[in-house]
């Protein structure tokens, strides 16, 4: 085997171990009490009880790494790598790829919202809220950015005025209205637990 192949094999194995650990530790535990709205494509991380599911993920990572080796500014590959780390709840790694992708595509509200979700997962709440605000300024009908603003501002940062404003805007959107009762109940509980 060539040195590059060995390095790729070792790197792929290490990534697999990290993803497996991230999945076993993080599935179902989003930035705040398991709640978040993924803005990009619906992505479902395989449950840790299915080890055969890691093989396609490793193959995808290998393909993406090869693409990025040849074209480090490939926005699609950067975002897909961010998605893989996002799904494994490996926030710092996801942020690294999402930030690079956002430099290349600064007006994508889905990408900005996914980046904000990762910031929230790292307790970088103000940066998360800023990303959601930026996404919603680009697309005022982007319900996922409002949903995640309620989660991060209200449940993580206990900034209830910001959360309530986002909830009111979410309630005005047909696609977001269905989430309002659940979010309102979560906000009321958080407010009771953290009175000002």
N, CA and C of each residue as an Amber inpcrd file, in Angstrom:
protein
   588
   0.8320000  -1.1970000   0.0000000   0.0000000   0.0000000   0.0000000
   0.8640000   1.2420000   0.0000000   0.3850000   2.2190000  -0.6970000
   1.0970000   3.4870000  -0.7120000   0.8180000   4.2520000   0.5750000
   1.6970000   5.1720000   0.8900000   1.5780000   5.9700000   2.1070000
   0.2560000   6.7430000   2.1410000  -0.1710000   7.2840000   0.9820000
  -1.4220000   8.0450000   0.9240000  -2.6200000   7.1450000   1.2260000
  -2.5770000   5.8980000   0.7090000  -3.6790000   4.9740000   0.9490000
  -3.7620000   4.5990000   2.4250000  -2.6100000   4.3790000   3.0370000
  -2.5900000   4.0510000   4.4550000  -3.1240000   5.2200000   5.2720000
  -2.6870000   6.4230000   4.9300000  -3.1610000   7.6130000   5.6470000
  -4.6660000   7.7730000   5.4910000  -5.1670000   7.5070000   4.2840000
  -6.6020000   7.6190000   4.0400000  -7.3590000   6.5580000   4.8430000
  -6.8360000   5.3490000   4.8920000  -7.4610000   4.2730000   5.6410000
  -7.5020000   4.5930000   7.1310000  -6.3700000   5.0460000   7.6780000
  -6.3110000   5.4010000   9.0940000  -7.2440000   6.5710000   9.3860000
  -7.2270000   7.5840000   8.5080000  -8.1170000   8.7360000   8.6950000
  -9.5780000   8.3370000   8.6430000  -9.9340000   7.4430000   7.7080000
 -11.3120000   6.9690000   7.6090000 -11.7290000   6.1900000   8.8380000
 -10.8350000   5.3360000   9.3330000 -11.1320000   4.5700000  10.5460000
 -11.3390000   5.5000000  11.7340000 -10.4400000   6.4900000  11.8770000
 -10.5640000   7.4370000  12.9940000 -11.8790000   8.2040000  12.9040000
 -12.2400000   8.6230000  11.6940000 -13.5000000   9.3280000  11.5230000
 -14.6650000   8.4330000  11.9130000 -14.6030000   7.1570000  11.5080000
 -15.6640000   6.2180000  11.8390000 -15.8260000   6.0470000  13.3400000
 -14.7020000   5.9470000  14.0430000 -14.7540000   5.8210000  15.4960000
 -15.3770000   7.0700000  16.1110000 -14.9560000   8.2410000  15.6260000
 -15.5000000   9.4920000  16.1510000 -16.9890000   9.6240000  15.8640000
 -17.3930000   9.2850000  14.6450000 -18.8090000   9.3690000  14.3000000
 -19.6130000   8.4030000  15.1470000 -19.1050000   7.1810000  15.3180000
 -19.8000000   6.2080000  16.1570000 -19.9530000   6.7060000  17.5770000
 -18.8850000   7.2850000  18.1170000 -18.9560000   7.8290000  19.4720000
 -19.9410000   8.9900000  19.5270000 -19.8430000   9.8850000  18.5310000
 -20.7640000  11.0290000  18.5080000 -22.2060000  10.5880000  18.4100000
 -22.4720000   9.5720000  17.5800000 -23.8370000   9.0830000  17.4520000
 -24.3260000   8.4600000  18.7540000 -23.4800000   7.6570000  19.3810000
 -23.9200000   6.9970000  20.6070000 -24.1300000   7.9880000  21.7340000
 -23.3850000   9.0980000  21.7200000 -23.5270000  10.0950000  22.7710000
 -24.5910000  11.1370000  22.4720000 -24.8370000  11.4080000  21.1740000
 -25.6340000  12.5750000  20.8600000 -26.9780000  12.3750000  20.2280000
 -27.3040000  11.1720000  19.7280000 -28.5780000  11.0190000  19.0460000
 -29.7020000  11.3630000  20.0150000 -30.5740000  12.2160000  19.5640000
 -31.7180000  12.6070000  20.3830000 -31.4240000  13.7310000  21.3420000
 -30.1920000  14.2110000  21.4120000 -29.8690000  15.3010000  22.3240000
 -29.3730000  16.4720000  21.5030000 -30.2770000  17.2640000  20.9520000
 -29.9270000  18.4170000  20.1380000 -29.4330000  19.5500000  21.0000000
 -29.3230000  20.7450000  20.4370000 -28.7840000  21.8710000  21.1720000
 -29.5360000  22.1750000  22.4580000 -30.8310000  21.9610000  22.4810000
 -31.5920000  22.2640000  23.6900000 -32.6940000  21.2330000  23.8400000
 -32.4980000  20.3190000  24.7380000 -33.5220000  19.3440000  25.1000000
 -34.0520000  18.5860000  23.8950000 -33.1810000  18.2590000  22.9480000
 -33.5680000  17.4220000  21.8210000 -34.3630000  18.1180000  20.7400000
 -34.4930000  19.4350000  20.7920000 -35.3010000  20.1390000  19.8110000
 -34.4160000  20.9550000  18.8890000 -34.6300000  20.8300000  17.6060000
 -34.0450000  21.7140000  16.6080000 -34.7080000  21.4070000  15.2850000
 -34.7040000  22.3710000  14.4040000 -35.2590000  22.1700000  13.0700000
 -34.1170000  22.2740000  12.0810000 -33.7660000  21.1550000  11.4660000
 -32.7100000  21.1580000  10.4680000 -33.2150000  21.9050000   9.2550000
 -32.4210000  22.8430000   8.8060000 -32.8570000  23.6910000   7.7100000
 -32.5940000  23.0720000   6.3580000 -31.4850000  22.3770000   6.2210000
 -31.1240000  21.7940000   4.9360000 -31.9850000  20.5830000   4.6370000
 -31.4720000  19.7190000   3.7710000 -32.2070000  18.5100000   3.4300000
 -32.4590000  17.7050000   4.6890000 -33.5510000  16.9570000   4.6980000
 -33.8270000  16.0990000   5.8430000 -32.7100000  15.0810000   5.9200000
 -32.0190000  15.0690000   7.0260000 -30.9070000  14.1580000   7.2150000
 -31.1920000  13.3350000   8.4430000 -31.0350000  12.0540000   8.3400000
 -31.2750000  11.1800000   9.4680000 -29.9980000  10.4100000   9.7430000
 -29.4360000  10.5660000  10.9120000 -28.2350000   9.8190000  11.2790000
 -28.6330000   8.3880000  11.5990000 -27.8220000   7.4120000  11.1550000
 -28.1630000   6.0360000  11.4610000 -28.0260000   5.7670000  12.9460000
 -28.9100000   4.9740000  13.5310000 -28.7960000   4.6730000  14.9570000
 -27.5330000   3.8700000  15.2260000 -26.9490000   4.0360000  16.4300000
 -25.7000000   3.3600000  16.7200000 -25.8120000   1.8480000  16.7260000
 -27.0120000   1.2810000  16.7930000 -27.1680000  -0.1630000  16.8170000
 -27.0230000  -0.7890000  15.4330000 -26.7610000   0.0300000  14.3970000
 -26.6080000  -0.4880000  13.0490000 -25.1960000  -0.2340000  12.5500000
 -24.2210000  -1.0890000  12.9330000 -22.8440000  -0.8360000  12.5430000
 -22.6340000  -0.8640000  11.0420000 -23.4430000  -1.6220000  10.2870000
 -23.2590000  -1.6590000   8.8500000 -23.5580000  -0.3110000   8.2040000
 -24.2840000   0.5570000   8.8930000 -24.6140000   1.8680000   8.3460000
 -23.3940000   2.7750000   8.2850000 -22.3470000   2.4830000   9.0590000
 -21.1680000   3.3350000   9.0440000 -20.3560000   3.1670000   7.7710000
 -20.4520000   2.0230000   7.1090000 -19.6810000   1.8050000   5.8840000
 -20.0540000   2.8030000   4.7870000 -21.3570000   3.0080000   4.4970000
 -21.6910000   4.0230000   3.4890000 -21.2600000   5.4240000   3.9140000
 -21.3510000   5.7100000   5.2280000 -20.9360000   7.0240000   5.7040000
 -19.4410000   7.2180000   5.4760000 -18.6580000   6.1920000   5.8010000
 -17.2100000   6.2740000   5.5840000 -16.8860000   6.4150000   4.1010000
 -17.6320000   5.6980000   3.2630000 -17.4210000   5.8200000   1.8180000
 -17.7250000   7.2450000   1.3610000 -18.8040000   7.8150000   1.8900000
 -19.1650000   9.2000000   1.5420000 -18.0930000  10.1750000   2.0040000
 -17.5920000   9.9740000   3.2230000 -16.5320000  10.8390000   3.7350000
 -15.2940000  10.7420000   2.8450000 -14.9520000   9.5220000   2.4590000
 -13.7850000   9.3340000   1.5900000 -13.9430000  10.0610000   0.2680000
 -15.1190000   9.9520000  -0.3300000 -15.3850000  10.6490000  -1.5970000
 -15.2740000  12.1570000  -1.4190000 -15.8840000  12.6510000  -0.3380000
 -15.8640000  14.1000000  -0.1070000 -14.4500000  14.5960000   0.1620000
 -13.6730000  13.8260000   0.9120000 -12.2840000  14.2280000   1.1750000
 -11.4790000  14.2950000  -0.1290000 -11.7130000  13.3430000  -1.0180000
 -11.0240000  13.3610000  -2.3130000 -11.4220000  14.5990000  -3.1220000
 -12.7120000  14.9070000  -3.1180000 -13.1920000  16.0980000  -3.8310000
 -12.5390000  17.3520000  -3.2540000 -12.5180000  17.4480000  -1.9200000
 -11.9550000  18.6450000  -1.2770000 -10.4390000  18.7190000  -1.4150000
  -9.8060000  17.5830000  -1.5700000  -8.3580000  17.5720000  -1.8090000
  -8.0490000  18.2210000  -3.1590000  -8.8880000  17.9160000  -4.1570000
  -8.7090000  18.4760000  -5.4900000  -9.2790000  19.8860000  -5.6130000
 -10.3390000  20.1530000  -4.8630000 -11.0290000  21.4440000  -4.9530000
 -11.4600000  21.8910000  -3.5600000 -10.5490000  22.5100000  -2.7930000
 -10.8710000  22.9110000  -1.4170000 -12.0170000  23.9190000  -1.3130000
 -12.3750000  24.5550000  -2.4120000 -13.4480000  25.5500000  -2.4020000
 -14.7430000  24.9850000  -2.9820000 -14.9130000  23.6780000  -2.9400000
 -16.1310000  23.0620000  -3.4480000 -17.2180000  23.2190000  -2.3800000
 -18.1100000  24.1670000  -2.6010000 -19.1260000  24.5150000  -1.6070000
 -20.0390000  23.3390000  -1.2880000 -20.4230000  22.5760000  -2.2890000
 -21.3270000  21.4490000  -2.0710000 -20.6590000  20.3940000  -1.1880000
 -19.4070000  20.0640000  -1.4700000 -18.6920000  19.0690000  -0.6670000
 -18.4700000  19.5670000   0.7570000 -18.1480000  20.8470000   0.9020000
 -17.9710000  21.4100000   2.2460000 -19.2650000  21.3030000   3.0520000
 -20.3700000  21.6420000   2.4120000 -21.6530000  21.5930000   3.1140000
 -22.0330000  20.1550000   3.4580000 -21.7680000  19.2190000   2.5510000
 -22.0770000  17.8170000   2.8470000 -21.2320000  17.2930000   4.0010000
 -19.9640000  17.6910000   4.0590000 -19.1250000  17.2860000   5.1930000
 -19.6880000  17.8850000   6.4820000 -20.0980000  19.1440000   6.4240000
 -20.7310000  19.7630000   7.5840000 -21.9760000  18.9980000   8.0050000
 -22.7670000  18.5580000   7.0260000 -23.9820000  17.8030000   7.3270000
 -23.6650000  16.4980000   8.0700000 -22.6210000  15.7960000   7.6220000
 -22.2540000  14.5320000   8.2650000 -21.8730000  14.7590000   9.7230000
 -21.0540000  15.7750000   9.9670000 -20.6630000  16.0750000  11.3480000
 -21.8590000  16.5910000  12.1530000 -22.7170000  17.4000000  11.5350000
 -23.9200000  17.9050000  12.1900000 -24.7750000  16.7420000  12.6680000
 -24.9940000  15.7690000  11.7940000 -25.8390000  14.6320000  12.1350000
 -25.2530000  13.8010000  13.2690000 -23.9210000  13.8070000  13.3820000
 -23.2520000  13.0740000  14.4620000 -23.1190000  13.9350000  15.7190000
 -23.6540000  15.1390000  15.6750000 -23.5960000  16.0870000  16.8020000
 -22.1440000  16.4350000  17.1590000 -21.2990000  16.4210000  16.1590000
 -19.8880000  16.7910000  16.3370000 -19.7650000  18.2550000  15.9050000
 -20.2210000  19.1440000  16.7830000 -20.4190000  20.5550000  16.4520000
 -19.1570000  21.2640000  15.9670000 -18.0070000  21.1710000  16.6490000
 -16.8400000  21.9240000  16.1820000 -16.4030000  21.5340000  14.7660000
 -16.4630000  20.2320000  14.4640000 -16.0870000  19.7880000  13.1340000
 -17.0920000  20.2720000  12.0930000 -18.3660000  20.2180000  12.4370000
 -19.3970000  20.7040000  11.5180000 -19.2100000  22.1930000  11.2450000
 -18.9280000  22.9560000  12.2970000 -18.7320000  24.4010000  12.1570000
 -17.5880000  24.6940000  11.1910000 -16.5130000  23.9470000  11.3080000
 -15.3530000  24.1700000  10.4280000 -15.7630000  24.0950000   8.9550000
 -16.5380000  23.0820000   8.5930000 -16.9430000  22.9270000   7.1960000
 -18.0550000  23.9050000   6.8190000 -19.0220000  24.1130000   7.7100000
 -20.1110000  25.0500000   7.4140000 -19.5940000  26.4820000   7.2460000
 -18.6470000  26.8930000   8.0780000 -18.1150000  28.2580000   7.9440000
 -17.4410000  28.4570000   6.5920000 -16.6790000  27.4550000   6.1490000
 -16.0430000  27.5580000   4.8260000 -17.0940000  27.5990000   3.7260000
 -18.1320000  26.7720000   3.8570000 -19.2060000  26.7670000   2.8640000
 -19.9500000  28.1020000   2.8560000 -20.1600000  28.6740000   4.0420000
 -20.8850000  29.9480000   4.1390000 -20.0830000  31.1060000   3.5450000
 -18.7660000  31.0100000   3.5700000 -17.9540000  32.0390000   2.9080000
 -18.2090000  32.0250000   1.4060000 -18.4400000  30.8450000   0.8620000
 -18.6720000  30.6980000  -0.5760000 -20.1300000  30.9350000  -0.9630000
 -21.0330000  30.7150000  -0.0180000 -22.4630000  30.8650000  -0.2760000
 -23.1130000  31.5980000   0.8990000 -22.8300000  32.9120000   1.0200000
 -23.2460000  33.6570000   2.2140000 -24.7400000  33.9640000   2.3000000
 -25.4970000  33.6930000   1.2440000 -26.9180000  34.0340000   1.2500000
 -27.8270000  32.8170000   1.2350000 -27.3380000  31.6920000   1.7300000
 -28.1290000  30.4680000   1.7870000 -28.7130000  30.3500000   3.1970000
 -30.0160000  30.6150000   3.3710000 -30.5940000  30.5940000   4.7180000
 -30.5380000  29.2130000   5.3730000 -30.6210000  28.1520000   4.5700000
 -30.5310000  26.8050000   5.1500000 -29.1430000  26.5560000   5.7340000
 -28.1270000  26.9200000   4.9920000 -26.7520000  26.7430000   5.4500000
 -26.4910000  27.5770000   6.7010000 -26.9330000  28.8290000   6.6860000
 -26.7330000  29.7020000   7.8470000 -27.4650000  29.1640000   9.0850000
 -28.6440000  28.6040000   8.8830000 -29.3930000  28.0490000  10.0090000
 -28.7150000  26.8040000  10.5620000 -28.2110000  25.9520000   9.6760000
 -27.4890000  24.7700000  10.1540000 -26.2180000  25.1670000  10.8980000
 -25.5310000  26.1820000  10.4080000 -24.3470000  26.6920000  11.1090000
 -24.7580000  27.2380000  12.4790000 -25.8460000  27.9910000  12.5290000
 -26.3260000  28.5150000  13.8030000 -26.7020000  27.4190000  14.7810000
 -27.2860000  26.3380000  14.2780000 -27.6320000  25.2110000  15.1450000
 -26.3790000  24.6210000  15.7830000 -25.3060000  24.5400000  15.0020000
 -24.0380000  24.0280000  15.5440000 -23.4730000  24.9780000  16.5970000
 -23.5370000  26.2810000  16.3350000 -23.0980000  27.2460000  17.3460000
 -23.8940000  27.0470000  18.6360000 -25.2000000  26.8410000  18.4940000
 -26.0420000  26.6060000  19.6660000 -25.6350000  25.3430000  20.4010000
 -25.2950000  24.3060000  19.6600000 -24.8370000  23.0700000  20.2700000
 -23.5520000  23.2480000  21.0560000 -22.7770000  24.2640000  20.6800000
 -21.5190000  24.5680000  21.3760000 -21.7170000  25.6480000  22.4420000
 -22.9760000  26.0360000  22.6920000 -23.3160000  27.0930000  23.6440000
 -22.7750000  28.4590000  23.2150000 -22.5600000  28.6350000  21.9350000
 -22.1800000  29.9400000  21.3910000 -23.4900000  30.6190000  20.9490000
 -24.3080000  30.9190000  21.9490000 -25.6960000  31.3160000  21.7170000
 -25.8520000  32.5950000  20.9120000 -25.0630000  33.6100000  21.2150000
 -25.2180000  34.8750000  20.4860000 -24.8450000  34.7280000  19.0150000
 -23.8130000  33.9390000  18.7390000 -23.4480000  33.6870000  17.3440000
 -24.5540000  32.9070000  16.6360000 -25.1630000  31.9690000  17.3550000
 -26.2600000  31.1920000  16.7830000 -27.4330000  32.1070000  16.4280000
 -27.8170000  32.9520000  17.3700000 -28.9460000  33.8620000  17.1410000
 -28.6460000  34.8100000  15.9800000 -27.4070000  35.2640000  15.8850000
 -27.0110000  36.1370000  14.7700000 -27.1470000  35.4130000  13.4320000
 -26.7720000  34.1330000  13.3770000 -26.9150000  33.3610000  12.1350000
 -28.3800000  33.1950000  11.7650000 -29.2270000  32.8950000  12.7610000
 -30.6480000  32.7300000  12.4810000 -31.2600000  34.0440000  12.0020000
 -30.8440000  35.1430000  12.6090000 -31.3400000  36.4580000  12.2040000
 -30.9290000  36.7700000  10.7640000 -29.6940000  36.4530000  10.4500000
 -29.1910000  36.6740000   9.0900000 -29.9690000  35.8240000   8.0840000
 -30.2290000  34.5530000   8.4360000 -30.9860000  33.6700000   7.5490000
 -32.3980000  34.2020000   7.3380000 -33.0220000  34.6980000   8.4030000
 -34.3860000  35.1860000   8.2890000 -34.4640000  36.5090000   7.5540000
 -33.3870000  37.2990000   7.6180000 -33.3550000  38.5450000   6.8420000
 -33.2900000  38.2360000   5.3430000 -32.5890000  37.1620000   4.9920000
 -32.4880000  36.7540000   3.5880000 -33.8280000  36.2080000   3.1010000
 -34.4830000  35.4040000   3.9410000 -35.7770000  34.8130000   3.5950000
 -36.7160000  34.9530000   4.7880000 -37.5610000  35.9780000   4.8040000
 -38.4660000  36.2040000   5.9300000 -39.4670000  35.0670000   6.1730000
 -39.6450000  34.1790000   5.2040000 -40.5420000  33.0350000   5.3690000
 -39.7970000  31.7700000   5.7980000 -38.5520000  31.9170000   6.1490000
 -37.7300000  30.7730000   6.5370000 -38.0670000  30.3870000   7.9740000
 -39.0030000  29.4620000   8.1300000 -39.5110000  29.1250000   9.4600000
 -38.4640000  28.4430000  10.3340000 -37.5210000  27.6970000   9.7110000
 -36.5370000  26.9720000  10.5140000 -35.6390000  27.9160000  11.3030000
 -35.2960000  29.0600000  10.7160000 -34.4500000  30.0160000  11.4360000
 -35.2020000  30.6110000  12.6260000 -36.5010000  30.8370000  12.4690000
 -37.3030000  31.3450000  13.5870000 -37.4680000  30.2720000  14.6610000
 -37.7500000  29.0500000  14.2490000 -37.8900000  27.9320000  15.1750000
 -36.6330000  27.8200000  16.0370000 -35.4710000  27.8200000  15.3820000
 -34.2190000  27.6600000  16.1190000 -33.8740000  28.8900000  16.9560000
 -34.3420000  30.0580000  16.5630000 -34.1620000  31.2430000  17.4030000
 -34.8920000  31.0610000  18.7210000 -36.1180000  30.5320000  18.6530000
 -36.8810000  30.2870000  19.8800000 -36.1220000  29.3070000  20.7750000
 -35.5930000  28.2440000  20.1820000 -34.8850000  27.2270000  20.9610000
 -33.6370000  27.8170000  21.6220000 -32.7840000  28.4400000  20.8210000
 -31.5010000  28.9130000  21.3540000 -31.6970000  30.1200000  22.2640000
 -32.4750000  31.1100000  21.7990000 -32.6750000  32.3110000  22.6150000
 -33.4360000  31.9750000  23.8990000 -34.5160000  31.2030000  23.7740000
 -35.3570000  30.9440000  24.9320000 -34.8460000  29.8600000  25.8570000
 -34.4970000  28.7070000  25.2920000 -34.1480000  27.5630000  26.1230000
 -32.6760000  27.5230000  26.5080000 -31.8060000  27.9760000  25.6270000
 -30.3750000  27.9750000  25.9460000 -29.9460000  29.2520000  26.6700000
 -30.2840000  30.4000000  26.0760000 -29.7660000  31.6830000  26.5760000
 -30.7230000  32.3750000  27.5410000 -31.9490000  31.9140000  27.6260000
 -32.9860000  32.5170000  28.4800000 -33.2120000  33.9910000  28.1400000
 -33.0980000  34.2950000  26.8580000 -33.4120000  35.6170000  26.3190000
 -34.8590000  35.5340000  25.8340000 -35.7780000  35.6740000  26.7720000
 -37.1870000  35.4350000  26.4750000 -37.8000000  36.4720000  25.5380000
 -37.4180000  37.7670000  25.6020000 -37.9810000  38.7050000  24.6240000
 -37.6370000  38.3330000  23.1710000 -36.3880000  37.9230000  22.9220000
 -35.9990000  37.5210000  21.5640000 -36.7540000  36.2680000  21.1540000
 -36.8710000  35.3230000  22.0770000 -37.5870000  34.0830000  21.7750000
 -39.0620000  34.3480000  21.4910000 -39.6900000  35.2050000  22.2750000
 -41.1200000  35.5120000  22.0790000 -41.3560000  36.2160000  20.7440000
 -40.4420000  37.1280000  20.3770000 -40.5810000  37.8200000  19.0910000
 -40.4830000  36.8260000  17.9370000 -39.5440000  35.8920000  18.0260000
 -39.4000000  34.8800000  16.9760000 -40.6240000  33.9660000  16.9410000
 -41.1500000  33.6330000  18.1180000 -42.3310000  32.7690000  18.1860000
 -43.5450000  33.4480000  17.5450000 -43.6980000  34.7370000  17.7850000
 -44.8130000  35.4790000  17.1760000 -44.6960000  35.4930000  15.6530000
 -43.4810000  35.6780000  15.1510000 -43.2780000  35.6530000  13.6880000
 -43.5080000  34.2580000  13.1350000 -43.0620000  33.2450000  13.8720000
 -43.2670000  31.8620000  13.4410000 -44.7540000  31.5470000  13.3490000
 -45.5300000  32.0610000  14.2840000 -46.9690000  31.8260000  14.3100000
 -47.6660000  32.4440000  13.0950000 -47.0400000  33.4390000  12.4760000
 -47.6370000  34.0890000  11.3070000 -47.3330000  33.3570000  10.0000000
 -46.4760000  32.3370000  10.0530000 -46.1020000  31.6040000   8.8470000
 -46.8570000  30.2820000   8.7840000 -47.5140000  29.9930000   7.6650000
 -48.2570000  28.7320000   7.5640000 -47.3890000  27.4960000   7.8560000
 -46.1610000  27.4770000   7.3650000 -45.3010000  26.3020000   7.5610000
 -44.7970000  26.1880000   8.9980000 -44.7710000  27.2910000   9.7250000
 -44.2430000  27.2640000  11.0790000 -45.2850000  27.1590000  12.1700000
 -46.5200000  27.4790000  11.8390000 -47.6060000  27.5590000  12.8200000
 -47.7760000  26.2760000  13.6210000 -47.5820000  25.1340000  12.9890000
 -47.8020000  23.8530000  13.6710000 -46.8420000  23.6310000  14.8430000
 -45.7090000  24.3170000  14.8420000 -44.7020000  24.1330000  15.8870000
 -44.9280000  25.0430000  17.1000000 -45.7960000  26.0200000  16.9650000
 -45.9550000  27.0370000  17.9950000 -46.4170000  26.4690000  19.3420000
 -47.4380000  25.5990000  19.3970000 -47.8680000  25.1070000  20.7220000
 -46.7420000  24.4010000  21.4940000 -45.9830000  23.5520000  20.8180000
 -44.8720000  22.8390000  21.4610000 -43.8070000  23.8260000  21.9480000
 -43.4810000  24.7990000  21.1110000 -42.4680000  25.7830000  21.4980000
 -42.9580000  26.6680000  22.6320000 -44.2210000  27.0620000  22.5880000
 -44.7640000  27.9090000  23.6490000 -44.7050000  27.1860000  24.9970000
 -45.0540000  25.8930000  24.9980000 -44.9980000  25.1120000  26.2340000
 -43.5540000  25.0150000  26.7500000 -42.6100000  24.7990000  25.8370000
 -41.1980000  24.7080000  26.2370000 -40.7080000  26.0460000  26.7820000
 -41.1330000  27.1510000  26.1670000 -40.7440000  28.4780000  26.6470000
 -41.3270000  28.7650000  28.0250000 -42.5850000  28.4170000  28.2270000
 -43.2080000  28.6430000  29.5360000 -42.4830000  27.8610000  30.6250000
 -42.0980000  26.6350000  30.3200000 -41.3640000  25.8170000  31.2830000
 -39.9950000  26.4510000  31.5800000 -39.2980000  26.9020000  30.5300000
 -37.9840000  27.5230000  30.7120000 -38.1010000  28.8160000  31.5160000
 -39.1400000  29.5910000  31.2490000 -39.3440000  30.8430000  31.9840000
 -39.6090000  30.5740000  33.4600000 -40.3760000  29.4960000  33.7480000
 -40.6620000  29.1410000  35.1440000 -39.3990000  28.6820000  35.8650000
 -38.5360000  27.9820000  35.1440000 -37.2960000  27.4650000  35.7340000
 -36.2160000  28.5420000  35.8630000 -36.3240000  29.6060000  35.0450000
 -35.3110000  30.6620000  35.0320000 -35.9740000  32.0430000  35.0730000
 -36.6590000  32.3630000  36.1750000 -37.2750000  33.6870000  36.2560000
 -36.1980000  34.7730000  36.3310000 -36.4750000  35.9130000  35.7300000
 -35.4850000  37.0070000  35.7370000 -35.4260000  37.7000000  37.0640000
